[in-house]
Amino acid sequence: MEVIEGRFEGRTIVVTGAGSGIGRATAARIAAEGGRVIAVDISGERLEALAADLGPAVECVTGDLCDDAVIEDVMAAAGDRIDGLANVAGIMDGFEPTAEISDATWDRVLAVNVTSMMKLTRAVIGRMLPAGAGSIVNVGSEAGQRGSAAGTPYTTSKHAVNGFTQSTAFFYTPKGIRCNAVAPGPVATNIEAPFRSEWAGQRLGPFFQTNLPPVAQPEQLAAAITWLLSDDASNVSGAILSVDGGWAAV
């Protein structure tokens, strides 16, 4: 995963969930390759640590993207031109099957994983259209490819990410704006994913024991995300790229 010097020179890339895990690794790689990063996370403490490590290439915006005011803050920090967007921020469910979903869990998972992503992307595209160029990468999941990787709320949200990605690509690729998604399997992050359902444990357990690939490192996902953001993937749009250690082949 060799850093490609200067690949993002002169470009501004917004990265959500940048305080930890995949988002942090993505922000770090973009900065190392010469880009300016607008780093967004709900944790100010994590963003402070990121800024201390990466220096002036990073401008931080702290807040919950479900709050429209935070999206406005992101746009203000980015300025008139945005060249790329990595929609990394997301949350898990508690592996709840349909009959056990609470309204609160459903609403929160869909709000974070789908609605806030849509609102930020909508705003960013407005900045990309005048330039006639841009690249958007959404972090989906192997759960968006099947029904046996998570609970119903998270699975539904990640299927929605795939549809959102492909629809956005259909409408805006002719205008120079590419949109793709990566679909990871298990990754070493700090996202909490407790089993809150006995039945889910019984049902999903055998699948996980036999089918799960090794846990990936965030840097492996960052390499795929930055490739899709860059001109190296100039002819790729509307793709759902499995970055899952072969899980999609099972």
VOTORTOR-817485 format. One line per 3 residues: number of its first residue (from 1); for each residue y, z, x of N, C-alpha, C. Coordinates in nm, 4 decimals. Each point is the difference from the previous one (the first is absolute). Layout:
<sites>
NUM	Y,Z,X,Y,Z,X,Y,Z,X | ...
</sites>
This chain:
<sites>
1	-0.1198,0.0000,0.0839,0.1198,0.0000,-0.0839,0.1249,0.0000,0.0874 | 0.0115,-0.1061,0.0754,0.1089,-0.0123,0.0957,0.1330,-0.0221,-0.0706 | 0.1018,0.0737,0.0405,0.1347,-0.0178,-0.0530,0.0529,-0.1352,0.0446
4	0.0633,-0.0722,-0.0915,0.0556,-0.1317,0.0285,0.1507,0.0155,0.0149 | 0.0454,-0.0013,0.1214,0.1394,0.0305,0.0300,0.0942,-0.0999,-0.0672 | 0.1015,0.0534,-0.0716,0.1038,-0.0830,-0.0591,-0.0357,-0.0676,-0.1311
7	-0.1185,0.0279,-0.0545,-0.0425,-0.0723,-0.1204,0.0919,0.0265,-0.1189 | 0.0599,0.1207,-0.0063,0.0906,0.0326,-0.1103,0.1449,0.0148,0.0463 | 0.0320,-0.0589,0.1134,0.1356,0.0088,0.0540,0.1012,-0.0536,-0.1027
10	0.1050,0.0799,-0.0258,0.1052,-0.0415,-0.0922,-0.0361,0.0102,-0.1464 | -0.1130,0.0606,-0.0325,-0.0448,0.0070,-0.1395,0.0018,0.1442,-0.0504 | 0.0291,0.0115,-0.1279,0.0001,0.1296,-0.0678,-0.1193,0.0063,-0.0939
13	-0.0833,0.1015,0.0192,-0.1211,0.0165,-0.0798,0.0027,0.1372,-0.0657 | -0.0191,0.0043,-0.1297,-0.0114,0.1253,-0.0741,-0.1466,0.0414,-0.0023 | -0.0272,0.1244,0.0358,-0.1370,0.0527,-0.0013,-0.0008,0.1284,-0.0817
16	-0.0760,0.0021,-0.1082,-0.0115,0.1216,-0.0807,-0.1222,0.0799,0.0438 | 0.0019,0.1289,-0.0315,-0.1070,0.0863,0.0480,-0.0017,0.0082,0.1509 | 0.1194,-0.0105,0.0611,0.0090,-0.0162,0.1446,-0.0153,0.1299,0.0782
19	-0.0089,0.1124,-0.0693,-0.0065,0.1266,0.0700,-0.1351,0.0334,0.0584 | -0.1039,-0.0673,-0.0433,-0.1339,0.0345,0.0478,-0.0950,-0.1167,-0.0224 | -0.1168,0.0100,0.0582,-0.1096,-0.0927,-0.0265,0.0335,-0.1462,0.0259
22	-0.0388,-0.0851,-0.0935,0.0171,-0.1444,0.0147,0.1480,-0.0358,0.0108 | 0.0846,0.0643,-0.0811,0.1421,-0.0300,0.0035,0.0628,0.0324,0.1346 | -0.0369,0.1147,0.0547,0.0553,0.0384,0.1311,-0.0447,-0.0973,0.1079
25	-0.1267,-0.0355,-0.0005,-0.0514,-0.0935,0.0997,0.0662,-0.1364,-0.0133 | 0.0266,-0.0413,-0.1234,0.0674,-0.1282,-0.0230,0.1433,0.0045,0.0503 | 0.0715,0.1074,-0.0329,0.1378,0.0141,0.0472,0.0055,0.0003,0.1524
28	-0.0924,0.0709,0.0635,-0.0021,0.0083,0.1451,-0.0250,-0.1364,0.0630 | -0.0889,-0.0767,-0.0582,-0.0296,-0.1311,0.0584,0.1167,-0.0963,-0.0167 | 0.0633,0.0016,-0.1165,0.1157,-0.0873,-0.0213,0.1112,0.0347,0.0988
31	0.0263,0.1290,0.0189,0.1033,0.0424,0.0951,-0.0366,-0.0429,0.1415 | -0.1271,0.0135,0.0358,-0.0442,-0.0387,0.1340,0.0126,-0.1496,0.0227 | -0.0024,-0.0769,-0.1098,0.0103,-0.1454,0.0104,0.1419,-0.0485,-0.0273
34	0.0967,0.0914,0.0083,0.1402,-0.0386,-0.0022,0.0696,0.0049,-0.1324 | -0.0678,0.0438,-0.1061,0.0605,-0.0004,-0.1319,0.0803,0.1253,-0.0310 | 0.0873,-0.0128,-0.0970,0.0717,0.1134,-0.0577,-0.0778,0.0450,-0.1232
37	-0.0306,0.1286,-0.0059,-0.0840,0.0532,-0.1070,0.0819,0.0909,-0.0910 | -0.0048,-0.0270,-0.1295,0.0488,0.0936,-0.1006,-0.1218,0.0780,-0.0466 | -0.0109,0.1233,0.0475,-0.1197,0.0814,-0.0227,0.0229,0.0910,-0.1203
40	-0.0893,-0.0080,-0.0977,0.0147,0.0745,-0.1249,-0.1202,0.0916,-0.0182 | 0.0269,0.1248,-0.0346,-0.1091,0.0937,-0.0250,0.0532,0.1151,-0.0844 | -0.0884,0.0641,-0.0723,0.0390,0.1150,-0.0820,0.0227,0.1244,0.0848
43	-0.0507,-0.0006,0.1233,0.0108,0.1155,0.0888,0.1074,-0.0223,0.1058 | 0.1088,0.0743,-0.0105,0.1036,-0.0079,0.1017,-0.0477,0.0489,0.1349 | -0.0863,0.0991,0.0012,-0.0514,0.0540,0.1259,-0.0789,-0.1047,0.0763
46	-0.0846,-0.0747,-0.0711,-0.0787,-0.1042,0.0662,0.0896,-0.1126,0.0509 | 0.1028,-0.0332,-0.0764,0.0918,-0.1047,0.0442,0.0793,0.0430,0.1233 | 0.0379,0.1276,0.0059,0.0697,0.0492,0.1190,-0.0873,-0.0150,0.1243
49	-0.1280,0.0297,-0.0149,-0.0923,-0.0149,0.1126,-0.0142,-0.1466,0.0394 | -0.0040,-0.0881,-0.0999,-0.0087,-0.1437,0.0282,0.1231,-0.0474,0.0764 | 0.1175,0.0387,-0.0480,0.1240,-0.0422,0.0650,0.0085,0.0533,0.1428
52	-0.0473,0.1217,0.0198,0.0015,0.0570,0.1352,-0.0891,-0.0801,0.0939 | -0.1099,-0.0514,-0.0514,-0.0928,-0.0771,0.0831,0.0474,-0.1432,0.0242 | 0.0602,-0.0618,-0.1024,0.0291,-0.1433,0.0081,0.1450,-0.0317,0.0331
55	0.0898,0.0966,-0.0167,0.1373,-0.0204,0.0435,0.0848,-0.0834,-0.0943 | 0.1031,-0.0663,0.0526,0.1011,-0.0653,-0.0839,-0.0488,-0.1226,-0.0766 | -0.1193,-0.0478,0.0284,-0.0528,-0.1140,-0.0759,-0.0334,0.0376,-0.1434
58	-0.0037,0.1307,-0.0296,-0.0425,0.0483,-0.1311,0.1158,0.0670,-0.0720 | 0.0204,-0.0387,-0.1253,0.0933,0.0682,-0.0888,-0.0808,0.0568,-0.1164 | 0.0173,0.1284,-0.0272,-0.0870,0.0692,-0.0943,0.0665,0.0205,-0.1353
61	-0.0792,-0.0137,-0.1044,0.0415,0.0307,-0.1368,-0.1046,0.0934,-0.0592 | 0.0424,0.1206,-0.0363,-0.0920,0.0993,-0.0543,0.0092,0.0023,-0.1516 | -0.1137,-0.0022,-0.0661,0.0011,0.0134,-0.1452,-0.1229,-0.0595,-0.0647
64	-0.0116,0.0255,-0.1288,-0.1102,-0.0478,-0.0833,0.0405,-0.1344,-0.0591 | -0.0737,-0.1039,0.0305,0.0348,-0.1336,-0.0465,-0.0130,-0.0170,-0.1512 | -0.0567,0.0985,-0.0666,0.0002,-0.0029,-0.1466,0.1391,0.0292,-0.0557
67	0.0900,0.0469,0.0858,0.1387,0.0246,-0.0361,0.0807,-0.1253,0.0327 | 0.0596,-0.0622,-0.0995,0.0739,-0.1237,0.0225,0.1121,0.0177,0.1017 | 0.0559,0.1204,0.0082,0.1083,0.0250,0.0957,-0.0485,-0.0144,0.1438
70	-0.1253,0.0328,0.0261,-0.0548,-0.0144,0.1349,-0.0140,-0.1477,0.0356 | -0.0392,-0.0820,-0.0948,-0.0063,-0.1443,0.0250,0.1392,-0.0526,0.0339 | 0.1013,0.0492,-0.0692,0.1370,-0.0390,0.0328,0.0361,0.0437,0.1421
73	-0.0446,0.1176,0.0405,0.0263,0.0474,0.1358,-0.0671,-0.0904,0.1042 | -0.1207,-0.0446,-0.0293,-0.0709,-0.0897,0.0909,0.0777,-0.1299,0.0173 | 0.0451,-0.0556,-0.1109,0.0726,-0.1261,0.0063,0.1315,0.0152,0.0764
76	0.0660,0.1119,-0.0203,0.1252,0.0247,0.0721,-0.0248,0.0131,0.1499 | -0.1074,0.0687,0.0363,-0.0318,0.0166,0.1420,-0.0363,-0.1324,0.0649 | -0.0683,-0.0858,-0.0745,-0.0464,-0.1267,0.0562,0.1154,-0.0967,0.0245
79	0.0989,0.0003,-0.0872,0.1102,-0.0940,0.0144,-0.0255,-0.1304,-0.0726 | 0.0739,-0.1025,0.0388,0.0012,-0.1246,-0.0760,-0.1263,-0.0830,0.0146 | -0.0736,0.0196,0.1082,-0.1180,-0.0841,0.0216,-0.1229,0.0858,0.0279
82	-0.1076,-0.0338,-0.0687,-0.1294,0.0638,0.0232,-0.1005,-0.1113,0.0273 | -0.0677,0.0101,0.1115,-0.0943,-0.1050,0.0396,-0.1434,0.0300,-0.0409 | -0.0325,0.1283,-0.0173,-0.1368,0.0347,-0.0350,-0.0075,0.1328,-0.0715
85	-0.1058,0.0168,-0.0744,-0.0260,0.1242,-0.0741,-0.1478,0.0315,0.0087 | -0.0314,0.1200,0.0458,-0.1376,0.0501,-0.0013,-0.0080,0.1132,-0.1014 | -0.0605,-0.0275,-0.1136,-0.0182,0.1001,-0.1051,-0.1267,0.0802,0.0302
88	0.0173,0.1075,0.0750,-0.1136,0.0798,0.0440,-0.0172,0.1271,-0.0832 | 0.1085,0.0578,-0.0485,-0.0057,0.1283,-0.0703,-0.0981,-0.0053,-0.1173 | -0.0803,0.1042,-0.0117,-0.0952,0.0070,-0.1103,-0.0664,0.1364,-0.0047
91	-0.0609,0.0283,-0.1122,-0.0745,0.1250,-0.0165,-0.1363,-0.0290,-0.0606 | -0.0918,0.0928,0.0223,-0.1331,-0.0081,-0.0597,-0.0031,0.0738,-0.1326 | -0.1079,-0.0180,-0.0737,-0.0282,0.0843,-0.1157,-0.0975,0.1089,0.0433
94	-0.0634,0.0667,-0.0934,-0.1014,0.0992,0.0329,-0.1388,-0.0485,-0.0340 | -0.0185,-0.1338,0.0114,-0.1278,-0.0638,-0.0346,-0.0384,0.0257,-0.1456 | 0.1009,0.0037,-0.0878,-0.0298,0.0254,-0.1412,-0.0528,-0.1257,-0.0692
97	-0.1138,0.0097,-0.0683,-0.0431,-0.1096,-0.0863,0.0848,-0.0023,-0.1273 | -0.0103,-0.1067,-0.0748,0.0937,-0.0264,-0.1094,0.0119,0.1152,-0.0985 | -0.1115,0.0580,-0.0416,0.0047,0.1041,-0.1032,0.0628,0.1295,0.0495
100	0.0206,0.0127,0.1306,0.0534,0.1236,0.0564,0.1422,-0.0139,0.0545 | 0.0641,-0.1140,-0.0240,0.1347,-0.0237,0.0531,0.1021,0.0802,-0.0796 | 0.0858,0.0734,0.0700,0.1146,0.0636,-0.0652,0.1157,-0.0983,-0.0047
103	0.0859,0.0165,-0.0986,0.1177,-0.0859,-0.0074,0.0845,0.0127,0.1267 | 0.0104,0.1219,0.0526,0.0838,0.0223,0.1175,-0.0530,-0.0779,0.1206 | -0.1318,0.0023,0.0205,-0.0581,-0.0731,0.1128,0.0191,-0.1498,-0.0167
106	-0.0308,-0.0504,-0.1171,0.0148,-0.1439,-0.0269,0.1438,-0.0450,0.0234 | 0.0947,0.0732,-0.0578,0.1400,-0.0402,0.0100,0.0494,0.0036,0.1441 | -0.0380,0.1032,0.0757,0.0477,0.0129,0.1365,-0.0600,-0.1069,0.0909
109	-0.1310,-0.0231,-0.0112,-0.0649,-0.0993,0.0854,0.0565,-0.1390,-0.0264 | 0.0161,-0.0362,-0.1255,0.0545,-0.1324,-0.0314,0.1473,-0.0103,0.0393 | 0.0735,0.1095,-0.0153,0.1416,-0.0015,0.0372,0.0183,-0.0231,0.1489
112	-0.0765,0.0725,0.0816,0.0145,-0.0114,0.1451,-0.0591,-0.1305,0.0513 | -0.1206,-0.0331,-0.0423,-0.0737,-0.1106,0.0595,0.0392,-0.1370,-0.0542 | 0.0572,-0.0038,-0.1209,0.0313,-0.1293,-0.0611,0.1490,-0.0132,-0.0348
115	0.0513,0.0916,-0.0833,0.1350,-0.0197,-0.0515,0.1061,0.0095,0.1089 | -0.0078,0.1001,0.0860,0.1006,0.0111,0.1058,-0.0102,-0.1168,0.0978 | -0.1215,-0.0463,0.0270,-0.0195,-0.1172,0.0847,0.0667,-0.1229,-0.0608
118	-0.0191,-0.0177,-0.1306,0.0626,-0.1130,-0.0679,0.1519,0.0073,0.0097 | 0.0569,0.1184,-0.0252,0.1457,0.0122,-0.0015,0.0606,-0.0269,0.1371 | -0.0627,0.0515,0.1055,0.0526,-0.0246,0.1340,-0.0161,-0.1467,0.0366
121	-0.1146,-0.0579,-0.0299,-0.0221,-0.1410,0.0300,0.1001,-0.0873,-0.0744 | 0.0239,0.0311,-0.1257,0.0981,-0.0750,-0.0796,0.1373,0.0019,0.0669 | 0.0398,0.1167,0.0469,0.1292,0.0117,0.0668,0.0024,-0.0769,0.1314
124	-0.1067,0.0110,0.0771,-0.0052,-0.0659,0.1312,0.0016,-0.1513,-0.0147 | -0.0726,-0.0531,-0.0972,-0.0012,-0.1446,-0.0202,0.1418,-0.0514,-0.0266 | 0.0801,0.0801,-0.0694,0.1384,-0.0393,-0.0219,0.0778,-0.0206,0.1289
127	-0.0357,0.0725,0.1072,0.0626,-0.0179,0.1305,-0.0633,-0.1157,0.0777 | -0.1271,-0.0284,-0.0262,-0.0688,-0.1061,0.0732,0.0354,-0.1393,-0.0517 | 0.0267,-0.0111,-0.1280,0.0227,-0.1319,-0.0588,0.1156,-0.0762,0.0638
130	0.1148,0.0634,0.0267,0.1082,-0.0766,0.0632,-0.0370,-0.0560,0.1369 | -0.0853,0.0720,0.0727,-0.0436,-0.0462,0.1318,-0.1107,-0.1042,-0.0090 | -0.0669,-0.0068,-0.1144,-0.1113,-0.0930,-0.0157,-0.1188,0.0328,0.0866
133	-0.0139,0.1302,0.0318,-0.1104,0.0412,0.0871,-0.0267,0.1479,-0.0182 | -0.1229,0.0396,0.0245,-0.0375,0.1410,-0.0055,-0.1496,0.0145,-0.0120 | -0.0483,0.1185,0.0338,-0.1425,0.0280,-0.0098,-0.0204,0.1397,-0.0563
136	-0.0867,0.0095,-0.0990,-0.0314,0.1259,-0.0661,-0.1494,0.0256,0.0173 | -0.0339,0.1213,0.0411,-0.1406,0.0383,0.0117,-0.0213,0.1284,-0.0789 | -0.0903,-0.0047,-0.0946,-0.0353,0.1160,-0.0809,-0.1315,0.0590,0.0487
139	-0.0068,0.1317,0.0037,-0.1262,0.0642,0.0366,-0.0790,0.0258,-0.1274 | -0.1045,-0.0759,-0.0162,-0.0913,0.0194,-0.1111,-0.1119,0.0936,0.0423 | -0.1217,-0.0373,-0.0324,-0.1147,0.0843,0.0325,-0.1274,-0.0753,-0.0316
142	-0.1072,0.0408,0.0660,-0.1304,-0.0484,-0.0415,-0.0260,0.0362,-0.1458 | 0.0651,0.1066,-0.0490,-0.0129,0.0378,-0.1417,0.0592,-0.1055,-0.0927 | 0.0824,-0.0881,0.0525,0.0518,-0.1101,-0.0795,-0.0948,-0.1172,-0.0086
145	-0.1130,0.0095,0.0697,-0.0993,-0.1068,0.0018,-0.1261,0.0351,-0.0787 | -0.0105,0.1271,-0.0403,-0.1236,0.0470,-0.0623,0.0319,0.1208,-0.0869 | -0.0998,0.0533,-0.0686,0.0185,0.1177,-0.0840,-0.0646,0.1251,0.0544
148	-0.0564,-0.0069,0.1206,-0.0813,0.1098,0.0524,0.0585,0.0621,0.1263 | 0.1344,-0.0010,0.0127,0.0606,0.0530,0.1213,0.0940,0.1162,-0.0232 | 0.0334,0.0313,-0.1240,0.0970,0.1062,-0.0294,-0.0111,0.0359,-0.1476
151	0.0929,0.0830,-0.0468,0.0076,0.0283,-0.1420,0.0657,-0.1143,-0.0753 | 0.0009,0.0115,-0.1325,0.0544,-0.1075,-0.0824,0.1500,-0.0216,0.0200 | 0.0840,0.1050,0.0117,0.1432,-0.0269,0.0176,0.0306,-0.0772,0.1285
154	-0.0556,0.0438,0.1111,0.0263,-0.0664,0.1275,-0.0576,-0.1412,-0.0004 | -0.1206,-0.0159,-0.0504,-0.0626,-0.1320,-0.0075,0.0858,-0.0957,-0.0811 | 0.0492,0.0470,-0.1142,0.0859,-0.0831,-0.0839,0.1273,-0.0383,0.0747
157	0.0593,0.0972,0.0697,0.1255,-0.0284,0.0704,-0.0191,-0.1042,0.1092 | -0.1108,0.0054,0.0697,-0.0197,-0.0938,0.1105,-0.0427,-0.1381,-0.0482 | -0.0673,-0.0085,-0.1146,-0.0195,-0.1314,-0.0612,0.1353,-0.0589,-0.0400
160	0.0894,0.0854,-0.0476,0.1337,-0.0465,-0.0363,0.0768,-0.0495,0.1218 | -0.0162,0.0659,0.1130,0.0654,-0.0452,0.1232,-0.0428,-0.1426,0.0343 | -0.1283,-0.0290,-0.0158,-0.0483,-0.1352,0.0286,0.0653,-0.1026,-0.0917
163	0.0047,0.0292,-0.1296,0.0624,-0.0925,-0.0940,0.1481,-0.0173,0.0275 | 0.0676,0.1109,0.0321,0.1422,-0.0053,0.0319,0.0237,-0.0863,0.1241 | -0.0858,0.0168,0.0995,0.0118,-0.0769,0.1236,-0.0136,-0.1491,-0.0263
166	-0.1026,-0.0377,-0.0729,-0.0256,-0.1422,-0.0210,0.1035,-0.0640,-0.0924 | 0.0451,0.0736,-0.1003,0.1046,-0.0538,-0.0866,0.1305,-0.0182,0.0758 | 0.0356,0.0996,0.0821,0.1218,-0.0104,0.0803,-0.0086,-0.1182,0.0950
169	-0.1153,-0.0182,0.0626,-0.0187,-0.1135,0.0907,0.0148,-0.1322,-0.0747 | -0.0558,-0.0078,-0.1191,0.0078,-0.1237,-0.0780,0.1450,-0.0378,-0.0293 | 0.0778,0.0976,-0.0399,0.1371,-0.0294,-0.0398,0.0939,-0.0246,0.1179
172	-0.0229,0.0668,0.1136,0.1025,-0.0008,0.1042,-0.0384,-0.0693,0.1298 | -0.1259,-0.0369,0.0198,-0.0342,-0.0766,0.1191,0.0798,-0.1303,0.0090 | 0.0220,-0.0723,-0.1103,0.0819,-0.1218,0.0106,0.1441,0.0270,0.0439
175	0.0447,0.1241,-0.0113,0.1350,0.0364,0.0416,0.0022,0.0644,0.1387 | -0.1123,-0.0091,0.0714,-0.0057,0.0472,0.1377,-0.0404,0.1459,0.0164 | -0.0401,0.0664,-0.1094,-0.0351,0.1421,0.0047,-0.1504,0.0143,-0.0202
178	-0.0676,0.0486,0.1033,-0.1444,0.0185,-0.0082,-0.0323,0.1415,-0.0486 | -0.1107,0.0132,-0.0703,-0.0459,0.1321,-0.0450,-0.1510,0.0063,0.0144 | -0.0468,0.1015,0.0722,-0.1421,0.0200,0.0236,-0.0337,0.1478,-0.0148
181	-0.1272,0.0308,0.0009,-0.0448,0.1396,-0.0043,-0.1128,0.0201,0.0988 | -0.0099,0.1215,0.0514,-0.1175,0.0406,0.0755,-0.0803,0.0957,-0.0867 | -0.1307,-0.0073,0.0144,-0.0902,0.0848,-0.0788,-0.0852,0.0825,0.0954
184	0.0471,0.1196,0.0372,-0.0779,0.0839,0.0916,-0.1139,0.0726,-0.0695 | -0.0966,0.0385,0.0792,-0.0990,0.0975,-0.0422,0.0492,0.1375,0.0424 | -0.0884,0.0892,0.0418,0.0439,0.1333,0.0421,0.0832,-0.0067,0.1280
187	0.1123,0.0725,-0.0009,0.0908,0.0031,0.1143,0.0365,0.1457,0.0268 | 0.0165,0.0328,0.1253,0.0359,0.1366,0.0397,0.1484,0.0240,-0.0274 | 0.0309,0.0508,-0.1200,0.1375,0.0326,-0.0374,0.0018,0.1412,-0.0573
190	0.1219,0.0443,-0.0400,0.0114,0.1344,-0.0575,0.0030,-0.0022,-0.1526 | -0.0369,-0.1119,-0.0616,-0.0029,-0.0081,-0.1461,-0.1142,0.0864,-0.0530 | 0.0327,0.0870,-0.0938,-0.1003,0.0891,-0.0578,-0.0809,-0.0737,-0.1060
193	-0.1314,0.0202,0.0034,-0.0884,-0.0655,-0.0966,-0.1143,0.0941,-0.0374 | 0.0312,0.1100,-0.0680,-0.1050,0.0952,-0.0373,-0.0812,-0.0490,-0.1197 | -0.1284,0.0322,-0.0013,-0.0823,-0.0293,-0.1169,0.0282,0.1052,-0.1066
196	0.0584,-0.0412,-0.1113,0.0277,0.0913,-0.1098,-0.0996,-0.0160,-0.1151 | -0.0969,-0.0873,0.0185,-0.0963,-0.0288,-0.1062,-0.1422,0.0122,0.0530 | -0.0783,0.0837,-0.0631,-0.1402,0.0133,0.0383,-0.0751,-0.1302,-0.0226
199	0.0285,-0.0654,-0.1126,-0.0696,-0.1246,-0.0304,0.0372,-0.1092,0.1013 | 0.1262,-0.0050,0.0411,0.0400,-0.0988,0.0996,-0.0744,0.0225,0.1316 | -0.0173,0.1264,0.0385,-0.0743,0.0290,0.1212,-0.1427,-0.0486,-0.0082
202	-0.0625,0.0204,-0.1158,-0.1375,-0.0442,-0.0181,-0.0107,-0.1522,-0.0007 | 0.0979,-0.0628,-0.0616,-0.0053,-0.1461,-0.0158,0.0411,-0.0735,0.1277 | 0.1087,0.0467,0.0634,0.0523,-0.0688,0.1177,-0.0712,0.0399,0.1295
205	-0.0536,0.1240,0.0023,-0.0605,0.0503,0.1225,-0.1005,-0.0944,0.0633 | -0.0985,-0.0500,-0.0753,-0.0984,-0.0905,0.0606,0.0614,-0.1274,0.0570 | 0.1036,-0.0531,-0.0666,0.0661,-0.1196,0.0511,0.0680,0.0288,0.1330
208	0.0674,0.1147,0.0075,0.0711,0.0351,0.1227,-0.0968,0.0252,0.1148 | -0.1132,0.0613,-0.0294,-0.0961,0.0335,0.1046,-0.0627,-0.1241,0.0628 | -0.0147,-0.1043,-0.0785,-0.0708,-0.1185,0.0495,0.0908,-0.1162,0.0369
211	0.1216,-0.0057,-0.0561,0.0826,-0.1192,0.0149,0.1268,0.0172,0.0821 | 0.0481,0.1228,0.0181,0.1281,0.0177,0.0668,-0.0069,-0.0415,0.1469 | 0.0952,-0.0818,0.0465,0.0080,-0.0322,0.1424,0.0628,0.1163,0.0755
214	0.0034,-0.0064,0.1311,0.0676,0.1043,0.0776,0.1483,0.0096,-0.0375 | 0.0553,0.1195,0.0144,0.1410,0.0212,-0.0310,0.0857,-0.0744,0.1024 | 0.0940,-0.0808,-0.0509,0.0892,-0.0760,0.0861,0.1174,0.0856,0.0449
217	0.0656,-0.0422,0.1059,0.1215,0.0638,0.0475,0.1211,-0.0728,-0.0569 | 0.1107,0.0729,-0.0251,0.1184,-0.0646,-0.0572,0.0488,-0.1201,0.0803 | -0.0149,0.0054,0.1322,0.0457,-0.1102,0.0847,-0.0737,-0.1305,-0.0291
220	-0.1248,0.0109,-0.0456,-0.0740,-0.1204,-0.0356,0.0594,-0.0669,-0.1233 | 0.0434,0.0807,-0.0945,0.0661,-0.0556,-0.1185,0.1374,-0.0535,0.0358 | 0.0718,0.0714,0.0868,0.1326,-0.0449,0.0409,-0.0056,-0.1366,0.0673
223	-0.1047,-0.0252,0.0760,-0.0133,-0.1300,0.0663,-0.0101,-0.1119,-0.1029 | -0.0755,0.0221,-0.1070,-0.0134,-0.1015,-0.1039,0.1296,-0.0156,-0.0793 | 0.0650,0.1126,-0.0311,0.1238,-0.0053,-0.0778,0.1094,-0.0729,0.0773
226	0.0161,0.0327,0.1272,0.1052,-0.0650,0.0780,-0.0301,-0.1477,0.0227 | -0.1266,-0.0358,0.0096,-0.0336,-0.1429,0.0088,0.0463,-0.0723,-0.1253 | -0.0290,0.0566,-0.1166,0.0409,-0.0634,-0.1253,0.1519,-0.0032,-0.0154
229	0.0684,0.1014,0.0506,0.1461,0.0014,-0.0065,0.0623,-0.1051,0.0911 | -0.0681,-0.0357,0.1058,0.0575,-0.0838,0.1049,-0.0167,-0.1486,-0.0305 | 0.0677,-0.0806,0.0806,-0.0122,-0.1449,-0.0122,-0.1374,-0.0510,0.0423
232	-0.0790,0.0850,0.0644,-0.1365,-0.0402,0.0345,-0.0821,-0.0308,-0.1244 | 0.0397,0.0572,-0.1138,-0.0705,-0.0234,-0.1264,0.0840,-0.0865,-0.0939 | 0.0737,-0.0943,0.0576,0.0970,-0.0772,-0.0779,-0.0613,-0.0828,-0.1117
235	-0.1297,-0.0310,0.0095,-0.0646,-0.0785,-0.1050,-0.0917,0.0839,-0.0876 | 0.0202,0.1316,0.0034,-0.0839,0.0912,-0.0788,0.0856,0.0645,-0.1074 | -0.0345,-0.0236,-0.1259,0.0700,0.0642,-0.1114,-0.0942,0.0084,-0.1189
238	0.0016,0.1147,-0.0665,-0.0895,0.0225,-0.1130,-0.1376,0.0486,0.0399 | -0.0171,0.0358,0.1273,-0.1309,0.0448,0.0481,-0.0183,0.1492,-0.0209 | -0.1223,0.0392,-0.0298,-0.0410,0.1399,-0.0006,-0.0945,0.0149,0.1188
241	0.0524,0.0517,0.1101,-0.0745,0.0037,0.1257,-0.0773,0.1296,0.0118 | -0.1312,-0.0087,-0.0028,-0.0846,0.1188,0.0164,0.0051,0.0454,0.1455 | 0.0471,0.1223,0.0212,0.0035,0.0594,0.1334,-0.0794,0.1299,-0.0118
244	-0.1312,-0.0129,-0.0164,-0.0819,0.1073,-0.0517,-0.1315,0.0215,0.0746 | -0.0078,-0.0550,0.1215,-0.1225,0.0166,0.0760,-0.1231,-0.0650,-0.0610 | 0.0218,-0.1025,-0.0813,-0.1111,-0.0717,-0.0603,-0.0446,0.0492,-0.1359
247	0.0705,0.0979,-0.0569,-0.0416,0.0563,-0.1295,-0.0010,-0.1077,-0.1086 | 0.0961,-0.0924,0.0037,0.0059,-0.1036,-0.1036,-0.1237,-0.0887,-0.0015 | -0.0723,-0.0017,0.1106,-0.1199,-0.0835,0.0082,-0.1233,0.0681,-0.0576
250	0.0110,0.1291,-0.0331,-0.1158,0.0747,-0.0497,-0.0263,-0.0353,-0.1455
</sites>
